[in-house]
Amino acid sequence: MKKLTLLAIIAIAFTFNSYSQISAGGGLVYGTEQQTIGFNLRGQYSITESIDIVGGLTFYLPNKEKQTLIFTTVESKTNMWAFDVDGHYNFGIIDKLKVYPLAGLNIAGVTVEVNGTESSDTEVGLNIGAGATYEITEKIAGLFETKYTIGNFDQAVISLGVLYKFK
């Protein structure tokens, strides 16, 4: 039984290594909770032609607001970042176009400053969504992705970017 298990592990490892592909890139994002654009850096490891593991880090531009109450003005500034690890399952639609559903984990942090007093929090959430990649050249692909994070920092995120394939 041990030999059979070892043989299965070796066969799976060779299957994954025969295709493995690494890509990196980034792009612009818009988050509906932060209500500003942000910048995303991502790394992608393609285990097979159909399965990708993607890690990404997103920083949103600060959201500044002023509200005038009866006798005073309140100024606030919100900064937000997110770290995501998602799994993609690719479906080849045409030669250069792939679409995928995604699911994954989100860790997001937010800092809010109101009239000089600062408070911050970090929360964990779940991602669900879909996206597409289109091969512009053999090494460069464009991407579009939309996902929803379920958790204390619920928001929809829309991404547009570029990936560079190293292998």
N, C-alpha and C positions, 0 to 999 in steps of 0.2 A: 504494500500500500504506500509506503514512504517513497519507493522508487517511482511509482505512478504519479504521486503528487509532485515530486521534484521534476519529473519529465514534463508535466503540465505547466509548471512555473517557467521552466526554460523555454518551452514552446511559445508561451504568451510573451515572454521577454523578447524573444527574437522577432515575433510578429510586430510588436510595438516598435522595436528599434529599426526594423527594416523600412518603416515609413517616417519615423519621427522628423518633425520639421519645426524650426523655431522662427518666430516672427516677432517684431517689435514695432511700435508706432505710437501714434497719439492723435489727438484731435480736439475739437470743440464739443462741449456738452452744454445742455440747458437743463437745470433742475427746477421743477415746479414749486418746490417748497422754498428754496433759496431765492428763486425768481431772478437769477442772474446767470450769465454764462460762466463756464469754467473751462479748465484745461485738463485733459486726460492723457496720461502715459500708460501704455499697456504692453505686456509681454504675453505671447501666445505660444503654447506648446501643443502641436498637433500629434496626438498619440497614434491615431489612424487617420485615414482620409476623411472619416466621418466624425471623429471625436476630437474636440479641442478643450484644453484647460487654459483659461485666460485670467491673468491677474492684472489689476489696474489700480492706479492711484489718481484721484481727481481732486483738484483744488478749484473752488469757486471764487469768483471775484466778490469782494465784500458788498453786502447790501446795506446801504445807509438810508435811514428814514428820519424825518422830523415830523413831530406831531405837536400841534398847539392845543393845549388844554385851556381851561378857563383863565388861569393867571400865569401859566408857565409853558415853556416849550421843552419837549422831551426829545432828545436825540438818541438814536440807537444805531448800532453797527453790528452786523452779523457776519461771521466768517464760518465757512463750512468746508470740510474735506471728507472724502470717502475712499475706502479701500475695499475692492471687490475681488472675489474669486468666483468665477462662473464656469460652468460646463456648457459646451455647445454641441449639438448634434446636427451635422451639416447634411443638407440635401442638395445635390447638384441639379439645378434647373436647366441651364444651358451650359455650354462649354466653359465659360468663364464666370458664371454667376452661381453662388451658393447662398441658400437661405438656411436659417437655423433657429430653433427654439433655444432658450437658455434658462438655466436655473443656477442659483448660487447663493453665496453668503456675502453680506455687506457689513462693514464696520464703519460707522460715520461719527464724526466729531463736529461739534458746533460750539462756537464761542460768541456770546452776546454781551455787548457793552452798552449800558444805558446810563447816560450822564456821568461817565467816568467809572461806574461800578461794573466789574466784569464777572461773568459766570460762564462755566463751560461744562459740557457733558459729552460722553461717548456712548453710543448705543449699537447693538447688533440687530441686523435685520436679514430678511430673505429677499433675493432677487428673482423675478420671473419676467420673461420678455421674449423678444425675437429680434433678429437682425439679418443682414445680408452683406456679403463681400463680393466685389467684382474685380477680377484680375485685370489691371490696366496694362501691366507688362508681366514678364515671367517672375520678376522680383517684387513688384509693387502692386498692392491691392487697395482699393477704396472700400470703406465700410460705413454702413448706416445701422444704428442699433437703437432700439427703444426698450426700456425695461421699467418695471415698477418695483420699488423697494417697500416691503411690508415690514413694519416695525414702528418704534417710537418716532422715527424720522421718516415717515411715509412720504414718498414723492415719486413722480414719474421722471425719468431721465432720458433725454434724447441725445444721441451721439452721432457725430459725423467726423470721419478721420481717415487715416492712411496707415497701412501696415507694410513693413519691409521684410521680405523673406530672406533669412540668412542661409538656409539649406534647401 
